[in-house]
């Protein structure tokens, strides 16, 4: 399948832009540029039932969180929860860049969403982000009743680097004996820090996520000795059995295509139920482009539907 025409417009817009690539500027400037680009591609902000900022106890201090309650959710009723980790190469992105994604998922799954503002690289190297995401998920489960959350119906999710973190949290909590998770929603997850698959070679230039930027993100986050640590590359985990069911989305013109597909295959081989979908005409990062790329909204609908289904059985 060819590149989707709407995605092609985005690719051409980026190619013709005077903005420098992330790897040629400071992390702080890259964060500013990313916010500008997301704002230009985002749809109108959807309303939700309620939203508020709070903080979890973390290993290095408070971890900022944002709690959303989806439209139509009953006031005071404990809600199932998606703990969401934003993408951005462990270097860029924040609660605001993925605000619309979280609002949309909360509405479509009729659930609560808590977005986690974990520590960023290069200021805080691996495994700081992992530690924050595990701590935030644990804290949310402990505080469930106070937050209006049903602690027996918690899922994790994220896009790109956030998908990496969600996968790692699922493995870590399984190994620790809980809290048990109901589901994992992973959009084009980074699962292998070797960056040596065929899709990396094929789509590393001209499709939004360049190889130079990928290497910059990895170098910000990791030291070379970390690449095969399962907390950096969840596909390297020795055992993927007994993990929560997953919905994994990939993009057809994404350097991360092969590792997302390979991770889904490893989960299936380990006996984990997986719904795998490749959005063939898309490039990396498309979930945050709903203002100009219709497939972004469809993908969020699909993820929201899967979350709603995953949360339903425990209601009886």
N, C-alpha and C positions, 0 to 999 in steps of 0.2 A: 504493500500500500504506500502511496506517495504521502509526503508531508501534508497534513490537513491544511487547507487554504488559509484558515484563520491563524493557525500556528505559523504558517509561512510568513504572514504579515508581521508577526511578532519577531521572527528570526531576522527578517530584512530590516525592521526598525532598529533592532539592537545592532546589527552589522553596520548600519549607516549612522549610528549615534556617535556623537563626539565624546561621549563619556569613556573614561579609561577603564580597562578591565580591572577586576578586583586585585589581581596579583601584582599590579603596578602601583597600588596605593596602600596607605596604612589600613590597619583593621578598622580603625575608627571611621575613616573616610569610606571604606567599603560598606560599612553598616549604614552610613547616610545614603550612599548611592542605591543600596538595596531597598531602603524604605521608599525612596523616590520612585524606583521602578515598580515596586508592588502597588503603590498608590495609583500609578498610571494604568495598571492592568486590571485593577479590582472592580467588581460590580458595586452597586450601592450597598450600604451597610444594612443588613437585615435586622429587624427588631427581634428581641428575645424577651422572655418573661421577666428575667432579672439578670443583672451582671454586677459583680463586685470584685474588687481586688483584695487579696489577703496574702498571708505568708505562712510557709511551713518551716518547721525547724530543720536546719540543714547542718551538714558536717563542718561548714565554715561560716555559719551565720544564717539569717533568715533567707529563704528562697521565695522570691515573689511569685504569686499565683494569680490567676484570674478565673473566677467561677461564673459559669453561664448556666441558666436554666432555660430549656427550650420552650418555645411558644406552646401554649396549651397544656403545660404540666401543672398539676394541681398544687396550689400553695400548701406547704407543710407536709406533703406526701414525700416519703423517701424515694429518691430517684436513682436509677442506674447511672453509672458514671463512666465517661471516657476521660482518662488522663492523657493529655495531648502534649507531645514534644515537637516544637517547631523545627523546620529545616533551616539550612544555611551553612552547611559545612563546619558546624561547631564554632563558627566565627562570626556570622552575621545572622540577622533575624531576631525577633523578640515577640513579646505579647501582642504588640500592635500589628506587626507584619502578617500575622496569622489570625488576627481577630475575626475576619470574615469567615475563614475556614471553620473556626471553632463555633461561631454563631450558627453557621449553616448545618454543621453536624448535630449540634444540640437540637435544632428545630426538626431536622429530618429523622433523627432517632428518638425524638421525644424524651431526651435524657438531659442530664447535667454534663457539662464539660469543664474540666479544670486544665488550663494551660499552664505550663511550667516554664519559668524564666531561669533556666539553669545557667551555671557559670560558663563563660565563653573563652575560647582560645583567641589569641596566643597568651592572653594574660593568665589563664588558668588551663594548664595542659591536662591531658588525659592522666588519670581517670576522673577528673573533677566533675565533668558533666554527667558521667555515669553515676557517681556517688550522689549528686544532687537529685537525679531522676529517681533513683531507688529510694532515697530518703523522702522525697515528696510523695511518692506513691504510698509508701508505708504510713506517712503522717496522715494522708487523706483517709486511708482505711481505718486508722485509729480514731480519727475525728468524725467518722461517718455520720453518726446521729446528730452531732452539733452542726454539721454542714447540710443536713437534709439529704444525705447520701445513703443508699443501700449498699453497705460494705460487702455484701455477698454478690453484687453485680457490678464489678469494676472491670473495665477494659483499658488497654493501653493502645496508643496509636501515635503516628507521626509520619512526616514526609522527609525523604532524603536522609540527612543526618538525624532527624527526629525519628524516622523509621528505624534507623540503626539503634538509637537509644531505646525505643520501645521494644525491639526484639531482645536487646540485652537485658532490659528490666524483666521481661518475661522469663528468661533463663535464670537470672539471679534469684528471683522470688521463688521459682520452682525449687531451686537448689537449697534455698533457705527454709523451705517448708511453708511459705506463704508470705503475705496474704495471697490467697488463690485468685487468679484472674479468670474472667469469663471469655475474653476474646482479645485478639490483637489485630489492629487495622494498620497496615503498612503500605505507604505509597512510595513507589520507587526507592526502596530502602537501600542504603549503603551497607552491604554485608561483607565485603572483602576488600581490605586495605592494600592488597597487592596491586590492584588496578591494572591487571594484566589480561583481562578477558578480550575476546574478539570484539565485543561492542565498544570497549574502550578505544581500540584501534580504529574502528569504523566510524564512530560518532564523536570522536574527541575534538573535532574542529567543525565549526559551522552550524552547530545545533544547540546554542545557548550555553551549555556547560562545557567549557573548553578544558583540555587536558592541563594547560598551564594553571587554570583556576583550581582544578581538582588537586593537583600537586601542592598548590599553595595552601588549600584548606587542610590537606593531610599533614603537611609540615607544621602548620600552626598548631594542630591538635596532638600529633603523635611524634615520638622518636622512632627511628627505624626498628629498634628492638620491640616495639609495641605492635607491629603490623599484624602478627599472627595471634596476638592475645584475643581470646574470644570476646572480651569486653570491647574490643575495637572492631573485630571481624567476627560477628556472631556465626557466620557460616563455618568457622573453625572450631566451634564448640564440639566437644567429643560426643555429646549426647543431646539430641533434640527431641527425645520422646517426652511424653506427658506434658507438653506445652499446650496452652490454650489454642482453640481453633483460630484460624487466621484468614483474613481477606487481604491478598497482596495485589497491588496494582503496579504495573510498570508502564513505561512509555516506549514506543517503538523506535524512536530516534534519540535514545538516551545512552550515554556511556555506561550507566548503571543497569541497563536492560538485562544483561546476562546474569549478573550476580543476584538480581531480584528474582529472576526465574529459577536460578540454581538453588536459592534458599527455599523457595516454595517446593521444589522437588525434594530437597533434603527433609523438609518437614513431612511431606507426604510419605517418604520412605520410612520415617520414624513413627508413622501411625497418627500423625496430627491431621485433622480435617482442614483442608485449605481450599478456598475459592481463589483462583488465580485469573487475573484479567490483564491483558496487554492492550492499552489504547494505542493502536498501531500508528496513527498519524501524528502522535504527540511527541514533544521534546521534554526534557527534564524541567521540573518545576511548574508544570501546567496547572496544578490545583489552585494556585494563587492568581490565575489569569482569567477568572470567570467573567470579567467585564468585557473581554474581547474574544475569548475562546469558549465556545459552548460546551465542549467536551469536559471542561473543568467542572461545570455544574452537574453534568451527568455522572462524572466520577464521584463527586461528593454525594449525590443521590444514592449511588450504588453502595458506597461505604456506609452511609446512614441507614440504608435498608438492612445491610448485614448486621450492623450494631443492634438495630431494633429487634431483629430475629434472635440474635445471641442473648439479648436481655429478656426475651419473652418467657422461656420455659420456667424460670425461677419465680414467676409471678404467682403461680398457683399455691 
